[in-house]
Amino acid sequence: MNELRPENQEALIVDTRQGIPPTDAVENRRKKAEEMVELGIHFYETGELPDNLSEIFGDVPQAKEIVTFTLNAFRGKFRKDGKTPLAVHSLMLGVSAKQHGITDPEVFPTTLLHDVAEDTELGVEDVQKQFGDQMAKRAMTMTEERLDDRFESIARFVDKLKSGGPTIAKVELLDRRDDLLDLGYLTDKLQKADLSTVDAEKIRVKLGEKFAKCRWTIDAVTRDCADEPEVARLKKDFDAIYEMQKEQWQVPNQIIQTDIKEYEAR
């Protein structure tokens, strides 16, 4: 796999300071995700990465080493569809960082490695061994300790994220942005003609819970670094996508506000 197919490169090589317009973000994300699926599956079959990684992720140090480590960490792990490598989400954050023109050199490695300790058999010590103490510290900061009480779990996680400064805030913005653009596992069901009113309501409750989690997390994590230029730019983009998706899928505001109050009470 020397390069991605020419017809697929155009969507991946877009690089502007403003990122992708919110109205185009869902389709842009879908196209790039297809390319990351192709990249991941080809790597698992052949052990090869494309030669044009800099066109996909930008001119970042150790790109090949970081992508290889991430893909190997997630080897054998797929989403519920059984076809999409779980690593695609992390790859998408790296692509998105480039599209938004992020120059913070610590953002790319953190986007790729942020879920390794949480979602694979590898731990922070493996990240430390390969990439050093500072990267291990960021990986630890991005790792959520899952508790039975989901509100307490997120509240503790956000306390950790706030200690990470602007770099962690940028990664979290990219992470939650991707969450809001990747709602098909819920919204595809809403478009089924035979969906009952009760089932549709259950799905919208789940959407409300997700939107509340994203909204509260981002507002808390960016509060102390909102004036940092790249944070401010990503936050503006996140806010636009949040409102667009909330309106598109008629996400219940009452559920969002109720959950946010629960987070704030922790």
C-alpha positions as CSV (number, residue, x, y, z in Angstrom):
1,M,0.0,0.0,0.0
2,N,2.3,2.8,-1.2
3,E,-0.4,5.5,-1.3
4,L,-4.1,5.9,-0.8
5,R,-6.0,5.8,-4.1
6,P,-5.9,9.2,-5.9
7,E,-9.7,9.6,-5.8
8,N,-9.5,9.2,-2.0
9,Q,-6.6,11.5,-1.4
10,E,-8.4,14.8,-2.0
11,A,-10.7,14.6,1.0
12,L,-7.8,13.7,3.2
13,I,-5.4,16.4,2.1
14,V,-7.7,19.4,2.8
15,D,-5.8,21.7,5.2
16,T,-7.3,25.0,6.3
17,R,-7.0,27.1,9.4
18,Q,-10.7,27.0,9.8
19,G,-11.3,23.2,9.3
20,I,-14.4,21.9,7.6
21,P,-17.6,24.0,7.5
22,P,-20.1,22.4,10.0
23,T,-22.6,21.8,7.3
24,D,-20.1,19.6,5.4
25,A,-18.6,18.0,8.5
26,V,-20.8,14.9,8.7
27,E,-20.2,13.9,5.0
28,N,-16.5,14.8,5.3
29,R,-16.2,12.6,8.4
30,R,-17.9,9.7,6.6
31,K,-15.5,9.8,3.6
32,K,-12.4,10.1,5.8
33,A,-13.5,7.3,8.0
34,E,-13.9,5.0,5.0
35,E,-10.3,5.8,4.1
36,M,-9.1,5.1,7.7
37,V,-10.9,1.8,7.6
38,E,-9.0,1.0,4.4
39,L,-5.7,2.0,5.9
40,G,-6.3,0.0,9.1
41,I,-7.5,-3.2,7.3
42,H,-4.6,-3.0,4.9
43,F,-2.1,-2.6,7.7
44,Y,-3.6,-5.6,9.6
45,E,-3.4,-7.7,6.4
46,T,0.1,-6.7,5.2
47,G,1.8,-4.7,8.0
48,E,2.2,-1.8,5.6
49,L,1.3,1.9,5.9
50,P,0.9,4.3,3.0
51,D,3.9,6.3,2.0
52,N,1.9,9.6,2.1
53,L,1.3,9.7,5.9
54,S,2.4,13.4,5.9
55,E,-0.4,14.2,3.5
56,I,-2.9,12.5,5.8
57,F,-1.8,13.6,9.2
58,G,0.6,16.5,8.5
59,D,4.3,16.8,8.9
60,V,4.5,15.5,12.4
61,P,7.4,13.7,14.1
62,Q,7.3,9.9,14.5
63,A,4.0,9.6,12.6
64,K,4.8,6.2,11.3
65,E,5.9,4.9,14.7
66,I,2.8,6.4,16.4
67,V,0.3,5.1,13.8
68,T,1.9,1.6,13.9
69,F,1.8,1.5,17.7
70,T,-1.8,2.5,17.8
71,L,-3.0,0.1,15.1
72,N,-1.1,-2.8,16.8
73,A,-2.6,-1.9,20.2
74,F,-6.1,-2.1,18.7
75,R,-5.4,-5.2,16.6
76,G,-8.3,-7.6,16.6
77,K,-10.7,-5.0,18.1
78,F,-13.7,-3.9,16.0
79,R,-16.8,-1.8,16.5
80,K,-20.2,-3.6,16.9
81,D,-20.6,-3.8,13.1
82,G,-17.7,-6.3,13.1
83,K,-16.1,-4.5,10.2
84,T,-14.7,-1.1,11.5
85,P,-11.4,-1.3,13.3
86,L,-11.7,0.3,16.7
87,A,-8.5,2.3,16.0
88,V,-10.4,4.3,13.3
89,H,-11.7,6.8,15.9
90,S,-8.1,7.6,17.1
91,L,-6.9,7.9,13.4
92,M,-9.8,10.3,12.7
93,L,-8.8,12.6,15.5
94,G,-5.3,12.8,14.0
95,V,-6.8,13.6,10.6
96,S,-9.1,16.2,12.1
97,A,-6.1,17.9,13.9
98,K,-4.5,18.4,10.5
99,Q,-7.6,19.7,8.9
100,H,-8.0,22.3,11.6
101,G,-4.4,23.4,11.1
102,I,-3.4,22.5,14.7
103,T,0.3,23.3,15.2
104,D,0.7,22.2,18.9
105,P,3.2,19.4,18.4
106,E,1.8,17.3,21.3
107,V,-1.7,17.1,19.9
108,F,-1.1,14.5,17.2
109,P,0.5,11.8,19.3
110,T,-2.0,12.4,22.0
111,T,-5.0,12.0,19.7
112,L,-3.6,8.7,18.4
113,L,-2.7,7.3,21.8
114,H,-5.5,8.7,24.0
115,D,-7.6,5.5,24.1
116,V,-4.8,3.0,24.2
117,A,-4.7,2.5,28.0
118,E,-8.5,2.7,28.3
119,D,-9.6,0.4,25.5
120,T,-6.7,-2.1,24.8
121,E,-4.6,-4.6,26.8
122,L,-1.7,-2.2,26.8
123,G,-1.2,0.2,29.6
124,V,0.3,3.6,30.3
125,E,3.6,1.9,31.0
126,D,3.7,0.6,27.4
127,V,3.2,4.2,26.2
128,Q,5.9,5.4,28.5
129,K,8.4,2.7,27.3
130,Q,7.8,3.6,23.6
131,F,7.2,7.4,23.8
132,G,8.5,8.7,27.1
133,D,7.3,10.1,30.4
134,Q,5.4,13.2,29.1
135,M,3.4,11.2,26.5
136,A,2.6,8.6,29.2
137,K,1.4,11.4,31.5
138,R,-0.9,12.7,28.8
139,A,-2.2,9.2,28.1
140,M,-2.9,8.8,31.8
141,T,-4.8,12.1,31.8
142,M,-6.9,11.0,28.9
143,T,-7.8,7.6,30.5
144,E,-11.2,7.5,32.2
145,E,-11.7,5.3,35.3
146,R,-15.2,3.8,34.6
147,L,-17.4,3.7,37.7
148,D,-20.9,2.4,38.1
149,D,-22.1,6.0,38.6
150,R,-21.7,7.5,35.2
151,F,-22.0,11.0,36.5
152,E,-19.3,10.5,39.1
153,S,-17.1,8.7,36.5
154,I,-17.2,11.7,34.1
155,A,-16.9,14.3,36.8
156,R,-13.6,12.6,38.0
157,F,-12.4,12.3,34.5
158,V,-13.0,16.0,33.8
159,D,-11.1,16.9,36.9
160,K,-8.1,15.1,35.4
161,L,-8.6,16.6,32.0
162,K,-8.6,20.2,33.4
163,S,-5.1,19.6,34.8
164,G,-3.8,18.9,31.3
165,G,-3.9,22.5,30.0
166,P,-4.5,23.6,26.4
167,T,-3.1,20.5,24.7
168,I,-5.5,18.1,26.5
169,A,-8.3,20.6,25.9
170,K,-7.6,20.5,22.1
171,V,-7.6,16.7,22.1
172,E,-10.8,16.5,24.1
173,L,-12.4,19.0,21.7
174,L,-11.4,16.8,18.7
175,D,-12.6,13.7,20.6
176,R,-16.1,15.1,21.4
177,R,-16.4,16.7,18.0
178,D,-15.9,13.2,16.4
179,D,-18.4,11.7,18.8
180,L,-21.1,14.2,17.6
181,L,-20.3,13.5,14.0
182,D,-20.4,9.7,14.5
183,L,-24.0,9.2,15.6
184,G,-25.1,6.7,13.0
185,Y,-25.3,3.8,15.4
186,L,-28.2,5.7,17.0
187,T,-29.6,8.0,14.3
188,D,-29.8,5.3,11.6
189,K,-32.5,3.6,13.7
190,L,-34.5,6.8,14.0
191,Q,-34.9,6.8,10.2
192,K,-36.5,3.4,10.1
193,A,-40.2,3.6,9.0
194,D,-41.3,0.8,11.3
195,L,-39.7,2.3,14.5
196,S,-42.2,2.5,17.3
197,T,-42.7,5.8,19.2
198,V,-41.5,4.1,22.4
199,D,-38.2,3.0,20.7
200,A,-37.7,6.4,19.1
201,E,-38.0,8.0,22.6
202,K,-35.5,5.6,24.0
203,I,-33.0,6.5,21.3
204,R,-33.5,10.3,21.9
205,V,-32.9,9.7,25.6
206,K,-29.5,8.1,24.7
207,L,-28.8,11.1,22.4
208,G,-29.6,13.5,25.1
209,E,-27.3,11.7,27.5
210,K,-24.5,11.8,25.0
211,F,-25.0,15.5,24.1
212,A,-25.1,16.4,27.8
213,K,-21.8,14.5,28.4
214,C,-20.1,16.3,25.5
215,R,-21.5,19.7,26.4
216,W,-20.6,19.7,30.0
217,T,-17.2,18.1,29.5
218,I,-16.1,20.6,26.8
219,D,-17.3,23.6,28.8
220,A,-15.5,22.5,31.9
221,V,-12.2,21.5,30.2
222,T,-11.9,24.7,28.1
223,R,-13.0,27.2,30.8
224,D,-9.4,28.0,31.9
225,C,-7.8,28.1,28.5
226,A,-10.6,29.4,26.3
227,D,-8.5,32.3,25.1
228,E,-5.7,30.1,23.6
229,P,-6.2,30.6,19.8
230,E,-6.3,26.9,18.8
231,V,-8.6,26.1,21.7
232,A,-10.9,29.0,20.8
233,R,-11.0,27.9,17.2
234,L,-11.8,24.3,18.0
235,K,-14.4,25.3,20.6
236,K,-16.2,27.5,18.0
237,D,-16.3,24.6,15.6
238,F,-17.5,22.2,18.3
239,D,-20.3,24.6,19.3
240,A,-21.5,24.9,15.7
241,I,-21.6,21.1,15.2
242,Y,-23.3,20.6,18.6
243,E,-26.1,22.9,17.7
244,M,-26.4,21.6,14.2
245,Q,-26.6,17.9,15.3
246,K,-28.9,18.7,18.2
247,E,-31.4,20.4,15.9
248,Q,-31.0,17.7,13.1
249,W,-31.9,14.9,15.5
250,Q,-34.3,16.7,17.8
251,V,-32.3,15.9,20.8
252,P,-34.4,16.7,24.0
253,N,-33.0,19.7,25.7
254,Q,-34.7,18.7,29.0
255,I,-32.6,15.6,29.2
256,I,-29.4,17.5,28.4
257,Q,-30.1,20.1,31.1
258,T,-31.1,17.4,33.7
259,D,-27.9,15.5,33.1
260,I,-25.8,18.6,33.2
261,K,-27.2,19.5,36.6
262,E,-26.2,16.0,37.8
263,Y,-22.7,16.5,36.5
264,E,-22.5,19.9,38.2
265,A,-23.7,18.4,41.5
266,R,-20.7,16.0,41.6
